């Protein structure tokens, strides 16, 4: 584990903790934890006693530091309050959650690795059942590689559909990048059926998209948008409260064409 809480109920990262901050407790099961530091392993927390608790497994140090960086930035914004890392939400924990000035409850989920869309759907439904609007944020490192044709992952396509034609990527602090996917058409390709080069007119890639960066925003610039359950292309989207930009009705027809190929 790379984070635990102290006797004062303050969540602290293993990289910034010292033994003087003890005692420590597991955020997941609340049992005693110990800080381990050494020359061979990165500082981390471990349960004092053997336990079946799986809290924190699979989350990298980079992920944890990103949560703390987002929390610190949001705490400086007067438009939000009650900012917390790892708030208990239902049977899970939200990465970074807060309340806005309208008393809406918001959770920002930072997804550094690829996960199944079914898991995103389940967690989105969990947050909705607990009256939290959710913002899923992705790592932009692959997106910003400079490739003209972007091979969007299924997870990215799902979130693009969920958020009305946009995907949100975390840049640092509370800065996010807003990206739209558009149709990607080849200049020409080899038509195997006709065994000849085709000009590509009308052909749309199913794997590739054209990623347009629409600009940077702060997380606090967004708003609560309610989504009804809907089938979009191959995706079955749940009812949800989303923390995002409002739907752009002018893109509806374009998005319908795009999603037919997904």
N, C-alpha and C positions, 0 to 999 in steps of 0.2 A: 504494500500500500504506500502511496506517495502523499497521503494526507491523513490527518487524524484530528480529533478535537481535544482541547485542554479542559481542565477542571472548571475554567471560566466559560466553557461552551464556545470557545473560539476555535474555528477550523484553521489549521496551520499546515503548511507544506513541509515535507521532510527536508527539502533543500535549505530551508530557512530556520528550522527548528534546532533547539539545543536541549541537552538533557536537563538544563535548568527550567525548561518550560513544562517538565513532567509534573503530574502524571498525564498520560495520553490515553485516549479511548477510541476504539474503532467506530467510525461513523455508521457502519452497517449494523453491527450487532451490539454495540455499546460496551463490549468487554474491554479489559485493560490491554493496552498496546505498548510496545517498547520501541524506542528509536534506535536504529542500527546504522552506524557509520563506520566505514573502513576504507582501506586503500584499494580494494578490488571491486567493491560493489557500490552503486550509487546509493546515497542515504535513503532509507525507507523505514516504514513502520511494520512491525510484525506483532501478531497476537502473542500475549504472554503465555496463554494456555492453548493447547490443541483445540481446534474448533472446525466446524464444517462451513464457517462463514466464507463466502466467495467475494465479498465486497472489494471492489477496486481492481479485480483481475482483468487484464486486457487493456487497461488504460495506461498510456505512456506518460512519462514525465512531461513531455511537450504538451500533451493534452491538459494535464493538471496545471501547468504554468499558464496556459492560455486561459483557463477558467479564472485564475486569480487576476490575470491582467485585465480581463473583461470586467470582472467585479470592481477592481480598483478604478477603472475608467468610468463605469456607470455611477459609482458613488459620487463622482464629481459633477454629475448632471442633475440640475435642480428639477428636471421633469420626471425623475423617477425616485423611488424611495424603497426602503426595506429590501435592499439588494443582498442576496444570499447565494453562497456556493453550496451545492448539495442540499438543497431544501427537500425534505421528505414530501413527496407528492404521490398520494395513493400508496401503492406497493413499491414505488421506485424513488429515485432521487433526481431532481432537476439539476442540470449543470450550473446555470446561473439564472436566477429568477428575481423578479422585482415587481413592484406595483407602480403604475403610472398615476398621473394626476387625476385621472377619472376613476381611480380605484380598481382598474383592471389588473388582473393577475397575469403575469407574462413569464414564460420560461424560454430561455435560449439554449438550444441543444447544439453543441459543437461536435460534428462528426468528422474526425480526422481520417478514418479509414472507410472502406466500402462495407456496407451492411445490406442484408436483404430488405426489399421494399415492404415485405410483410411485417418486419420488425418496426420499421418506421410507422406503418399504419397502426400497429398495435399500441405503440407508445403515444402516437398522436391522439388516438381514441382515449387512452388513459388520461392524458392531460385535459382533454375536452370534458371528460366525466368529472374532473376535479375543478372545472371552471377556469382552466389556464389556457390562455392563447399561447401558441408555440411558434417559435422561429427556429427552423433547422438551418444551420450554418455549415458550409463545407470548406475544406482546405483548397485554396486556389492554385496550389503549386503546379498541378497538371494543366489546369486551364490556361495558365499564363506561359505555357511553353513556347508559344509563337507559331504553332502549327495552324495552317490555313483551314484544314478540315479537322474539326474536333470530334474525336470518338467518344461522345457522351456515354457515361455509364448508365445502366438501368436506374440506379439510385438517383442520378441527376435528372433523368427524364421524368421519373416519378415526381420529384419535388417541383420540377418545372410545371407539370400538370397541376399539382396540388396548389401551387402559389400563382395560378392564373397566368402562366407564361413567363415566369421569372425564377431564377435561382439566386440564392444569396450566399456569398463567400466571405469568410472572416479574414480581415486584413491585419488586425491587431487592435488592442484596446476595445473600443466599441465601434470602430470603423468597419464597414462592410462594403462589399462590391456587389452591385446589382447587374446581373447578366441575363440577357434574353437569348433564347435559341431560335434560329430561323432555318428555313429550308436550305439544304446544301445540294447544289446541282453540279455535276461534273461538266467540264468543257467538252469532254468526249470520252468514250469508253468502248471496249471491245465487246460487241454483241455476239454472244456465243451461238444464239439461235440462227442469226444470219451469217455468222462467221465473217464479220466485217466491222470496221470502226463506225460507230454511231455518233452523231453530233451531240447526243445527250439531251435534245430538246424534250422537256417535260419530265425527264427522269429525276427522281428525288432519292437521295441516299436514305436508307433506313438506319444505318449505323452512324453516319456522320451528320453533324449539324454545323451551322455557322453561328459562332458565339459572338454576340455583340455586347460589349461592355457599355452599360447605360449610365454609369457614374458611381460615385461613392456617397454613402450616407452614414449617419450615426444610427445605432440601434434605436435610440430614443426618438428618431424622426418618424418611425413607422407607427402603425395604428392597428387596432383590432378589426379584423375582417372575418365575417362568418361565412363558412362554406357549407353548402348542402351536400349530402351524399350524391355521388355522380359517377357514372362510368365514362372515362375519357380514354379513347383508344383501347389499349389492352389493360389499362389500370382501373381498378375499382377504388375510388377515393371515398374516405369516410367523412361523415359530418365532423366539422372541426371549427374551433376558433383559432385563427391564424394571426400572427403578428407580422404584418407585411404592408406593402403598398396596395392601394385599392385596385380592383380589376380594371383593365383597360379594354373597354367594350369595342374599340376600333380594331382590335387584333383578333376578335372572336373567330371570324371566318378563316383567317390565316392559320390560326392555331388548330382549327378542325382539320384543315388539309395536312398540317404537319403531323398531327397525332394519328392520322390514318396510316402513316408509314412506320409508326413505332409499334 
